[in-house]
Amino acid sequence: MNAIADRELKPEIKNRLMKTFNFSTGMKKYLLLILFYLSGALSSYATSADSISTVYKNSEFVTYCQISVNASDSISNEVINKFVYQMCYDLDGLFTWGLKGMSLTNSKDELLKFDFKTTKFDKKTAILRGIGDVIVPGVTTFPNIYIDSKVTQKKYANRHRDVRLDLVTANPFIKKMIGVYTFIPKGQNKTGSYILETHIKFGWFFDIFITQYRYKKIMEWRIRKLVQNMKEESVKRERMTPNP
């Protein structure tokens, strides 16, 4: 098994990813929404260390990113609520903080150009439709790609929270996408944790083009940036909250 990681995979994380592959043969939100996302729901496992790791098998990239957040559980959940709402109804607002610095509009990467245009949410079906262009400079363009994802949420009594996106229909860019965004409350720890786990399987052309090295340059840093943006918004709100 090959791995892309900033550090060696921790045994707990590695075992978890291995179990995931046993249950499944087989995101720039495009990603994000990847992105969040991007199989199976996350458990309550968390450590205080920030980390990001990717495992690759059978053309599928599974990335696990965890960042601790020094904010109250209520504020961290407020930030998740804001993110989900703007993801569905106010993409322009989301670009000002949640998707800030992720190069998702008219961006020019070294390898790919992304132009994420709009989202539309159907409350009855819980389907989120994202529309955008994916361009391989000097090679080809995939205009107006539709990414339809099912949005589900789980809230637990202890303020543990899961937000999940599952790709409904494959498209030329993404063949499979699962993104699970989890908030782990403080509990016995001094800090809570934001965790984003994504499962991504690209379409045939991008499966050839996006090697493990290119995935790290194109996708992995954006997954980390998304979670970091959530943390920064939570910390900012915490600092603005008056002491009781």
Secondary structure, DSSP 8 states (H G I E B T S, - for coil): -EEEESS---HHHHHHHHHHHHH-----BTTBTT---------S---SS-EEEEEEETTEEEEEEEEEE-S-HHHHHHHHHHHHHHHHH-HHHHHTTTTTTS--SS---SS-EEEEEEEEEETTTTEEEEEEEEEETTTEEEEEEEEEEEEEEEE-TTS-EEEEEEE-S--SSEEEEEEEEEEE--TTSSSEEEEEEEEEEE-HHHHHH--HHHHIIIIIHHHHHHHHHHHHHHHHHHHHS---
